[in-house]
C-alpha cells in the first residue's frame, strides 16, 4: 500500500506528555528515595532515546503543582512525591532538571497544565473557594468567573517566568468542562479571550528570551465536541493562538478518530501542527497496546494528514497495567514502550511493519 498524499510538516514527530507523574507515583522502582538528580536526567535521556522530540511533564492539576514549589498553590503531597522534598528543600526544583537535561539532549520541554482536572483530590482547595466550583459536576473550577481565569493565568505565567521551558501544553481532556454544561457551548468567546491573553503573555516572555514559546492544546477528538465544550478551534488556529493541536480520547487510542477535520483546519495555517494522541489502553478491554496496534492507528493518522503523534496516559507502561492480570509488567515494557516512538515517528516504518487494527 502507498502512503497518502499528505506529507507530515515540520520536524516535530513525537510529543510525549507524562500523565501527572504516574511513572513516579506507581513506578517507584524508577527512582530512589530521596530522588537523585541523575535519575531525573536519565529519565529524560530514556525519553529522547525512545525517539521523542518534545517532552511534556504535567506540572499542575486540581489546584496542585508538581515538580516545583510556589506560594500560589499547594505542592502535591502524595507519599511517592515526598521523595522530591529533600531536593526541593535544598533549592533544586525537579522541573529545572527536566528542562536542563531536555535542552542538553536537544529536545523541547513544555510545561503541561491540566486545565480542569476533576479527580476530586484537592478537597481543601475547594473548601477555600466554594464559589469557584462547577457545582453541576461536583468539582472543577468555573472559567466563566474572572477570578478563576486570573488565578490559572498567574500559575502559568509564574512557570514561564521562573523556568527556561520552551512553552506550555494546555490539557483540556482532564476533564473537559471548563464551564457549566448547560452554558459551555455559548462560552467560547470567554475561553478564546483567555487563550488570547495567554498567547500575548507567551509572546512577551518569549521576546525577552529571544525565542518563540510554544502553546499546544490537547482537546476532544472532534471539532463538534470542541464546540460543545466551548473551545473554538477555528479561531484558535486562525488567529495563531496555538502552535499545535492534539486530539485526544478520554482514556484509550481511538483507531477511528476523524483526523481529517483537524487536518484541514491546521493545514489552512502555516503555524499550527497536528498530533493525534495514542494511549496505552486497548479499546474495550484492559489490555495494553502493542507496537502492531500502534502502527495500525498511527497509519490512519498519517493518512489523514497528521504531522506526528502525541501521547496521553502512556506511562502505564512504566509501572505495568494494574487492571489486567494478562498485561506485561514493567520488566517487559520499560524501556521498550518508549522505543516505539522511533518507529511511529516515521510514516514509512509504520507502513512497513505489521498492523493490528482494533
N, C-alpha and C positions, 0 to 999 in steps of 0.2 A: 504494500500500500504506500502511496506517496504522501508526503507532508502537505498540509494545507497551504493556501496562498498567503496566509497571514504570518509574516516573519516577526519573531519577537523583537521588540525595540529595546534600545538601551543596553547596558552591560549588567544590570542587576537581574539575577535569575531566581535567587532563593532568599526569602526573608524568614528567619527563624525567630518566632515570637514565643518566649517562655511563659508558660501558664502560671503566673503568680508565684513562681518558685516551687512548683510541685516536685522538681528533682531535688530540691533541698529538703522539703517537708517530709517526703516519703523516702527519698533516696539518700538516707543518712550515710550510706556507705561511700558516697562520693567525696565527703569532706570530713575532716577531723573535728573534734570538739575540744578547744575552740578551732574555728576555721583558720587555716593558714593562707596568707596572700598567694603563695604559689599554686595552691589548689584552685583558687578562682581563676588565675591566669591559665592554668592547664585546662580548665573547663572551656574557656573561650577558644583556646587552641584546638580543642576537640571539635567545636562547632565550625571553626574555619577549615580544619582538615576534612570535615564532612562535606564541604562544598557550599556553605552559606556565604552570601555576600553581605548580609545585614543581620545583626543580632539585636533583638528587642527584649530586654528584661523588663517585665512589668513592675513598675515602682510604686503604683498607687491603686488601691481598691477600697471601696466600702468605708471611706474615711480613715484608712490606714496608709502609711507609707512603708516602703520596704527598701532595703539596701542603702539607706541614708537616714539621718535624723533631722528633724525640723521642729520648730515651735508651732507650726501651723496645724499639725495633726499627730496622732499617736503613731509610734512605731508598732508594727505587728508583733505581738508578744507571744506568738506560737512557740512552744517549747523548743522545736527544732531550730527556730530562728535565733534563739538565745546564743547559739554558737557564734553569732556575729558580734555579740556585745563587747567582748574584750577588744576586738579590732576597732570598733567604733569608739569605745572608751579611750583608746589610745590616739584617736583623732583621724583614723583612716576609714573612709566610707567604702563599702564594697562597690558601689556604683563607680567610684573613682578608679578602682582596679579593673572593673569590667571595661570601662571606656578606654583607659590607657592601653590595655592589652589588645583590645579590638583595633585600635589605631596602630599599635606595633605590628599587628598581623595584616594590616591593610584593608580592613572591612569597616562598614558603618556601624555605629552604635546609636540606636534610637531608644529613648525612654518611653516605656509603654504605660498608658493610663486606662484603667477600666472606668468608663465614663459613668456607669451607674450600676455597679455590682449589687445584687440583691440576695446574697447568701445569708444575710442577717447576722453576720459575725460580730459587728461592732455596735452592740446594743448601747453602750454608754454614749456614743456619738449622737444617736437619735434621741436619747433621753435629754441631752443638752439642747437639741434642735428639733423638738417635736413638730414644729410648724413647717420644717423643710421636707417632711416625709411625703412620699407618694402614698397617700392614705388608702386609695383603692387597691394598692398592691401590697400594702403592709410593710414595705421597706423601699429603699432607694430615695433619692432626692428629686425635687421638682424643679426642673430647669426653667420653668416659667417665672420663678422668683429671681429678681436681680441679685439678691444677696447670695443665692446658691451659685449663680454663674460667676460672680465676683470671687467667691471663695475657691472654686475649682480653678479659675483663671490664675489666682495667686499661687496655687500649688504648682501648676505647670510652669509659670513664669520663674519661680524660685529654682526649679530643677535646671532650667535652661541657663539661668544666670550663674548658678553655683558650679555646674558640671560641664565639661567640654564635650557634651553629647552632640551628635550630628543632626538631631531633630527629635521628633516625637511620633508615636503612633497612638491614635485615639481608638480605643476598642469599644464600639457601640453594641457588640454582641453580648457583652456581660453588663446588663441583661436587657437590652432592647429599649424598653420605655424610659424616656427621659422626661416625659410629660404625662399627665393623667391620660389613661387610654381613651377616654371619650373625646378628648380635645387634641390628641397628639398630632393627627394629620394636619390640623389647621395651624399648628405652632411652628411650621417650618421657617417663617421669617425670623422668629426668635433664635432658633438654632443656627440659621445662616448668619445672622448678625454676630452671634457668639464665635462662629468659625472665622468670620472676617476679623474679629478682634484678635484671635489667636494668631492668624496669619500675619497681621500687622506687627504684633509683638515679636514673632519669629523673625520677620524681616529686619526689624530694628536691632535685635540682638545679633542676628547674622551679619549685619553691616559692620558692627563693632568687631566681630570675629573674622571679617573679610571672607565670608563664605555663605552660600545658601544653606539654610536649615530646612530639613525635610519635614513635611507633615503628611502622614498617611492616615487613612481611615479604614477601620475594619467594620463592615456593615453587613446587613442581611443579604440573602442570595438572589433577590430580585429587585428591580427598580421599583416595582409596585409595593413591595414590603418596605423599602426605604421610605417611600412617600407616606405609607401608613404610620410609620414611627415619627414622621416629621423631619426626615433627612432629605433635603433637596439636592440629590446628587448632580443633576444637570447644572445647577447654579454653582455648586462647589467646584465642579470640573471647569465649567465655562469661565468662571472668574479666577481660575488658577489658585484657588484656596488650598487645594491638596495636591500632593505630588504623586500619590498612588492610592488606589482603592483595592481592598482585599475582601471580596465577597466571601462570607464565612457562614456555614451552617452552625446551628447551635452546638451540636456535640458529635458530629460524625462527618466523614468525607462523602459529599453528595456527587455521585457519578453523573447524575442528570442535571447538574446545575446549568442554568441557562446563561452561559457566559456571554453569549452574543450581544445582548443588550448593553452590558458593561463595556464590551469591546468596541462597539460602535461609538459609545459615548466617549471613552477615553482616547480613542484614535482620532476623534474630532479635535483633540487638543494635542499640541506638541509638548505639553508639560505634565501630563498625568499618565501613569502606567497602571497595568492591571495584573494583580497577583491573587488568583483564587486560592482558597485555603484547602490544604489537606490536613486530616486529623487522624489520630491513632485508631479510633473506633471503626469497626465494620458496621455498615447499616444493618439494623435488625437483629444483632446479637451482641454478645460480649467478648468476641474475639478481637484481636488487633490486626491491623493491616500488614500485608506482606508487600515486598517490592513489586511483585507481579500485579497486585491490586493497584498500587500507586501508578505504575506505568499505564494501566488502563484509564484511570481517572484523569491523569495529567495529559495523556494523549488527547482526550476530549477537550481539555482546557486550551492546549496549544492550538488545536484545530480551530477553535472558536475565536482565537485572537489574543490569548493571554500572553503577557510578556515574561512570565515566570510563575512561580508559586510562592505561597506563604504557608506557615504552619500555625496550628492552633490546637491546644490540648495534645500536643505531640509528645510531651515529656513523660507520658506514662511509660514510654519505652525505657526511661531511665530508672524506673523502680518496679516494673512488672505490673501487669493489669490485675488488680486485686479482685475484680469482679468475675474473673473467669479462671477455672481450675485448669483449662487446657492451654491457656496462653503461655508462651515462653516468658521466663523471668529475666532479670537484669543481666545475668551472666551471658545469656544468649543475645540479648538485644542491644547492649551497650558495649562498644560504641557503634555496632553495626548499623543501627537505625539512623544514626547521624550520617553515615556514609551513603545512605540512599540519595542524599542531596546531589552527590556527584553524578549520579545517573539522571535524576529528574531535572537537573538544570539544563540538560542537553536534549533538545527535541529529537535528534537523530538517535541517541541512545535509548530514548523512550520507545521509539518505533521499533528498534532493532531487537528488543527483548520480549519475553512472554508477557501477555497482558490478560489478567483475570478480572472480568467485569462482574460486578455485583449489583 
